[in-house]
Amino acid sequence: MYRADAPASPPAKWKSPLFLPRRASRLLLHVEAVRIEPLQDVSEADARDEGVADRDAYRALWDSINGERGHVWATNPWVWVVTFDRVR
């Protein structure tokens, strides 16, 4: 049993979605492209696609998540860019 199947009544033991069989998945993604680019090449549209208002908000979010590990915006690290489409 997976937690999402019965969120109101937690089972005695639930399985991690990491091991969910494909036939039971609720979401299927098709990866269209994978590339690397410098972080600061992110566009306004890319920032909005990431769920923030603009590049400044994305910069602040990036630093809040990755700053303690030394990967701040100012160092302009290379990042993986994955483009995908939701199949279902």
N, C-alpha and C positions, 0 to 999 in steps of 0.2 A: 504494500500500500504506500502511496506517495502522499506527502503532506497536502498537496493541492487537491487531492481527491476528497478529503474530509477535514477541512481546516477547523471546523468547530469542535470536533471530538478527536483529539490527537490519539493515534493508535499506540499500542504498547511499544512497537518498534516500527519505524518508518524507514524507507529506503532513500538513499540519496539520489537526486535527479541526475547525478553524474553517470549513474549506471542504468538510466532509463532506456529501454529498448526503443529503437527508432519508430516502430509501429505505434507506440504509446505517446510519442512526443506531440505536443500541442502547437509547436512552431517549427517551421522548416524554412531554412534560409538557403539561397543560392548565391555563392560567392562569385561575383562578376569580375573583380580585379583585385590584385594585391600589388602594392608598390611601396617604396620608401621615399621619404622626402624630409627636408628640414622642418622642424616644428613651426617655425615662424612663417612658413609658406601657406599656413592655413588661411583660407579666405573668410570673408564675412558669411557667405553661404555655408561653408564648411562648419563654422562655429554654430550657426543656427541648426544645422543638421545634428550637431552634438547636443543640442538642447539648451543652449544659452543664447542670450540676446545678441551678442556681438563679439568681436575679437578681444576687446578689453575684458569682458566677462569670462571668456574662455581662458585668457592668460591668467586671471585670478584663480579660476578653478584649477587649471593645470598646476600652478604653484602650490595651491593648498593640498593637492593630492601628491605631487611628486617632489616638492621642495625639500623635504627632510632627507630624501635620498640623494640630493645633490643634482637633480635633473630639472633645474629651474628654467623658466622661459628664456632667460638671458643667455644661457649656454647654447641654445638653439640645437638640441639633440636631434638626431635622425629618428624618425618614427615610422611605424608601419601604418599604411592607409589601406583599409579593407573596404571595398565597395560591395554591397550585397543587395539582394532583392528578396522580399518575403514571398515565399511560394504559398504557404498557408498559415 
